[in-house]
């Protein structure tokens, strides 16, 4: 991930109802596949994202990529025709608020939640997520480096 990006995980809202314990692995990864497998979602469910971020060719045939790899992007990892993981990254060096607003609307209407990089559930609110971005270590480090 670029220093100019902040990452988020996307999960079905039902994940909260299952009382699943969100935990980072030792390598700071997060295994969200069990939560997605339980839903058996077809990757086409995320097709409307292409109106927000254009569909791109991914380096892997298992990843549906919307947006740019090194900028604003939304990734859907699929295995055997079902969604296994969903995440997105926001590039805070560009005007990202419109993209973020559109993504939030998609999440609300489709029963999805987002977690920050520390696996905290975030309110689906533009100001709350903007605050998360602006208080992230990446944002702070980028601002510090760009002053030099």
C-alpha positions in Angstrom: 0.0 0.0 0.0 1.2 3.5 -0.9 2.0 6.0 1.8 -0.8 8.1 0.2 -3.4 5.5 0.7 -5.6 4.4 3.7 -7.2 0.9 3.5 -10.5 -0.4 4.7 -12.2 -3.7 4.9 -15.8 -4.2 3.7 -18.0 -6.9 5.3 -21.7 -8.0 5.2 -23.6 -6.2 8.0 -24.7 -9.6 9.3 -21.1 -10.1 10.4 -21.9 -8.0 13.4 -24.9 -10.2 14.3 -22.7 -13.3 14.3 -20.6 -11.7 17.0 -17.5 -12.7 15.0 -14.3 -11.5 16.7 -12.4 -9.3 14.3 -8.7 -10.0 14.8 -5.6 -9.1 12.9 -3.3 -12.0 12.1 0.4 -11.9 13.2 1.3 -10.4 9.8 -1.4 -7.7 10.2 -3.7 -9.3 7.7 -7.3 -10.0 8.3 -9.1 -13.1 7.2 -12.6 -12.0 6.2 -13.2 -15.0 3.9 -15.3 -17.0 6.5 -17.7 -14.1 6.7 -18.1 -13.7 3.0 -18.3 -17.4 2.3 -21.3 -17.6 4.6 -23.1 -15.1 2.4 -22.3 -16.8 -0.9 -22.3 -13.5 -2.8 -21.7 -13.4 -6.6 -19.0 -10.9 -7.6 -21.5 -9.2 -9.9 -23.1 -7.8 -6.8 -20.4 -5.2 -6.8 -20.9 -4.2 -10.5 -22.5 -0.8 -9.6 -19.1 0.2 -8.1 -18.0 0.6 -11.8 -20.0 3.8 -11.8 -17.9 5.2 -9.0 -14.5 3.7 -10.0 -13.9 2.3 -13.5 -13.4 -1.5 -13.8 -9.7 -2.3 -14.5 -7.7 -5.3 -15.4 -6.2 -6.8 -12.2 -2.9 -8.6 -11.9 -4.8 -11.6 -10.7 -7.8 -13.3 -12.4 -9.2 -13.8 -8.8 -9.5 -10.1 -8.1 -12.1 -7.7 -9.6 -10.4 -4.3 -9.5 -12.3 -1.0 -9.7 -10.2 2.1 -9.8 -6.4 2.4 -10.0 -4.0 0.0 -8.1 -1.9 2.9 -6.9 -4.7 5.4 -6.2 -8.4 5.0 -5.2 -9.4 1.4 -5.6 -11.9 -1.2 -4.6 -11.0 -4.9 -4.7 -13.2 -8.0 -4.7 -11.3 -11.2 -4.2 -13.2 -14.2 -5.6 -12.8 -18.0 -5.4 -15.0 -20.5 -7.2 -17.4 -17.8 -8.3 -18.1 -16.4 -4.9 -16.8 -13.4 -3.0 -14.2 -14.2 -0.3 -12.8 -10.7 0.5 -13.6 -7.1 -0.1 -11.5 -4.0 0.6 -10.8 -0.6 -0.7 -8.2 2.1 -0.4 -8.6 5.8 -0.5 -5.9 8.0 -2.0 -6.0 11.1 0.1 -3.7 13.1 -2.2 -6.6 13.5 -4.6 -10.1 14.9 -4.1 -11.5 11.7 -2.7 -14.6 12.9 -0.9 -17.0 12.3 -3.8 -15.8 8.8 -4.3 -16.0 8.1 -0.6 -19.5 9.5 -0.5 -20.7 7.3 -3.3 -19.1 4.2 -1.7 -20.8 5.0 1.6 -24.1 5.2 -0.2 -23.5 1.8 -1.9 -22.6 0.3 1.5 -25.8 1.6 3.2 -28.1 0.5 0.4 -26.5 -3.0 0.2 -26.2 -3.9 3.9 -22.4 -3.6 4.2 -20.2 -2.3 6.9 -16.6 -1.1 6.9 -13.7 -1.6 9.2 -10.6 0.6 9.4 -7.1 -0.9 9.4 -7.4 -1.6 13.1 -10.6 -3.5 12.6 -12.8 -0.9 14.2 -16.3 -0.7 12.7 -16.8 2.7 11.3 -20.1 4.6 11.1 -21.2 5.0 7.5 -20.8 8.7 7.7 -18.5 10.8 5.4 -17.2 13.0 8.2 -16.4 10.1 10.5 -14.5 8.3 7.7 -12.7 11.5 6.6 -11.6 11.9 10.2 -10.3 8.3 10.3 -8.3 9.0 7.1 -6.9 12.3 8.4 -5.9 10.7 11.8 -4.3 7.7 10.1 -0.5 7.2 10.4 -0.2 7.3 6.6 -1.8 10.7 6.4 0.3 12.1 9.3 3.5 10.6 7.8 2.7 11.9 4.3 2.0 15.4 5.6 5.2 15.4 7.6 7.3 14.2 4.6 5.6 16.7 2.2 6.7 19.6 4.5 10.3 18.8 4.0 
